[in-house]
Amino acid sequence: MNIDDITIKQARELANMFAVPTPINAATERPVIVRSRDAGCIYGYLLGYEGSTVHLRDARQMWSWTAAEGGTLIDCATHGVKEGKFSAAADRVTVIGACAIIDCTDKAVKTLEAQKWTV
């Protein structure tokens, strides 16, 4: 294929092959907890998503947790955690098969960020 002879359609197809997911809100990547079918629950900062594939930065896997109030994952994202077992943070994580993206409150972020690497 000669690059000088490609059509606009071919150029678009080529561009789509190398497309990077568009951030939801690049100016304010927001803290979320992602529940997935195969990888469990992961806390991190949302970069973007495509269907059930979610891209996070500074992500930590949540192996176990006790919500500060209540007992559900939504309670963890709302009120924070009082204890838990979390992995070390990874610079970038792609979660395939996500079934929930839960926004975290500022109150919850303080407790989630304070969790030590205990796995």
N, C-alpha and C positions, 0 to 999 in steps of 0.2 A: 504494500500500500504506500503510495506517495502522499505525504502529508499535504502537499500543495493541491491535490486532486480530491480531497474528501468533501463530502456534502455537509450541510449544516446538520442534518439528521445524524450522520456518522460522528460529527464532532460532539453532539449532545450525548450520544451513546458512549463515546470515549470519556467524556467528562463524568458521566454517571458511574463509570467503572471505578473512578478514583474519588468519588464524593465522600466528604466527611460529614457526619451527622450535624445538622444545624442545632446549635444550642437553643434550649427553650428560652432562656433569657441570659445572654452572655454577660450582661452588666452585673447581674446579681445571681450567680449560681446559688441555688438554694439547698439547704440541708434537708435530706429526705431519708426515710427508711424504705428500702425496697424489699418486698416479699417475693420470692421466686419459687417456682415449683421444684427445682433441683438443687439450688445453691443455698437455700435457707433465707435468712434475713440479713441484709447488709445496710449499714449506715454510711452515708457519704454525701458528697455534693453533686447534685444533678448537673450533668453537662448537656444531656439531650436524650431523646429516645426515638426509636423507630419501631412501631408495633409493640411487641413484647420484649424488645431488646433495649436495655437501659445502659447508658454510659455514665459512670461516676468517677470523681476524683477523690483522693484522700479517703478511700473506702475501707471500712472495717467490718468483718463478718461478726455477727452477733450469735454466739453459740448458745448462750442462755442468758436470761435476764429476769429481773423482778421490777415491775413498773413501780414508780414512786407512789402512784395512786392507781387504783383499778388493777387490771391484770392483762389487758390485751396489748397487742402491738400498737394500736392506735393510742392507747393510754401512754405507752412509752414515748411516742412522738409528740404527745400533748403535754404530759406532766414530767417526762424524763424517767430515768431508771435509778433505783437505789443501790442495785448491785447487778453483776452479770459477768459473763465470760466473753471477752472480745478478742479478736485477732489483732495483730499489728496492722497499721495502715498501709495500704498499697496506693501508689501514685495514681494508677488508672485501673478501673475494673469495668468489664463489659458483662452485664448480667443478661443471660439468654433465658427466656421463659418467665419473665416477671409477670406477676398477676396483681401487684399493687405497688403504687408509689405514694407514700404518705409524707406530706410536708411536716417538718418539725418546728415547734415553737422555739423561741429564744430560750425559754426556761428549760426545755428538754435538751437543747444543744449543749448547754452548760454541763449537764450530767452525763450526756453521751460522750462528750469530748474528754471528760475527767476519768472515764473508765480506763483502767490499766490493761496492758496486754497480759492476759491471764490464761491463755490457751496453751 
